[in-house]
Amino acid sequence: MPEKIVLAYSGGLDTTVAIPWLIETYGYDVIACTIDVGNEKDFTAVRERALAAGASKVFVRDGKEDFIRYFAFPALAAGAVYQRHYPLATALSRPLMAKLLVDVAEEVGASAVAHGCTGKGNDQVRFDVGVRSLGPKLKIVAPMREWKMSREDEIAYAEERNLSIGSVTRANPYSTDENLWGRSIEAGVLEDPWNEPPEDIYSWTRSVADAPDEPATITIGFRQGMPVSIDGKEMDGETLVRHLNELSGLHGIGRIDMVEDRLVGIKSREIYESPAAVTLLAAHEALEQMTLSKPQLRLKERIAQEYADLIYNGLWFTAHHQDMAAYVRSTQRYVTGEVRVRLHKGTPTPVGRKAEHSLYSYALATYDRGDQFDQGSAPGFIDLWGLPVRVQAEAQLLTEPGSPLRITAAEE
Ligand code: ARG
C-alpha cells in the first residue's frame, strides 16, 4: 500500500499540478484537503478538479467560524498589525490550515502532508512550523520548493495530463490569497514598487474616487474586546465581518499598498484589501482609549508589535504566544461597549464611544459647571513632579558652560 499524504489543496494551478507530481515523484496516495476560510470558492468544482487530477479522496473543511473566533478576533483584540499596516489575514489563516491538515492526516493515517508554497515566501514557514508543532512525526513535502518548473512548465505539465486548470489560472497574472479577514495580492506589475496598482486588482473595495459622497455611520458593539453587534443587532462573527467587508469596502476602506519585510529576508511589494479588519481595528482602539489606563495602553502597544511579528513569522503554536494571548485576554476584561464609526472616502473614523466601565469621567474632564477636579491641588502636584528636575537643573545643567538650558536662554 502506498503511503498517504494530505495535500492542502486550493484548486489553483500549483496545487492541482502537485497531485500528479506527488504521485509520479514519490508514489504517494494523495488526499486533497481544502479549507474554507471564507475564500468564496465553488467547492464542488474544487473537489472534482482534485479527483480528476488523481487525488484518491477530497476533504472540504469549514474553518470559517474557528478562523474568526480563534485567529482573527484574538488578533484584533491584540491590535496585531504587521509593520503598521498589514492586518495579517493570510498569516492568520496558515496555522489553522496546518491544524486541520494535521487532523486529517491523523484521521486517514497519513505519514506526510504537503502544501503549495514556494521557497521564497512566509507561508511555507507558517505551514511547516505549524505542522512541526502539532504533528512532529509527519513528513512535509512542498512540491513547489522542489520542482524546477516555471508557470509555463506547470501549464504544459497539466496539459500533458489533461488536467482542468480553469481558464482563470492562466489569465490571472497575480498571486492572490483570500479569507474573511482580507485579501492579499502580489506579483505581476506590482513587483515594480513604482507602479501604481491597476484598479482591476481590487475586488472587495471601491476606489476612494468612486466611493459614495455620503458617509455611512454605524455602531459597532464589543464584548470583552470581541465585536458582537452592529447597530445594536447581535450577530455571529462571520456575519459581522462579511457585513463590514461589504459596507467598508463600498466606502473605499481597507486598501493597503506597502513594501514589507518577509521572514526570509526579502522585501516585497504587497497589496491588501481588508475593509472589515481596518474598520474593526479603528473601532477597537477607540474603545480601548476609554477603558484601559495609560500604562496598560502603552504596554499593550508594545505587545501588539511582538504579537504581529509572531503571527507573521509563523510562531502561532508556541508558549510565547500563549503567554501573550493570556496578557491580551486579561486586558480585554472591560473592553465592552460601543463605538460609532463614520465610514467615508477610504477612512473609518470613530466619532463616538461609550463603555460600561469607562475610565473617562465627564465630571473630571469638563471645563463647564459641575467640574469636580480640584484645580487647587495641581500646584502641589507640580511641585513634587518637577522637584527632581529643579534640583538637577540647579546643581548641574545651569552651571555647565554651553548648557542647552543657557543657550536657549541666551538666544532669547
Ligand atoms: N505577504 C503576505 C504574508 O506573508 C501575503 C502572502 C500572500 N500569499 C499569496 N499566496 N499570495 O502574509
Residues whose N, C-alpha, C, O or C-beta is under 5 A from the ligand:
A	BS01	LIG	T90 A91 N122 S175 T176 D177 S184 E270
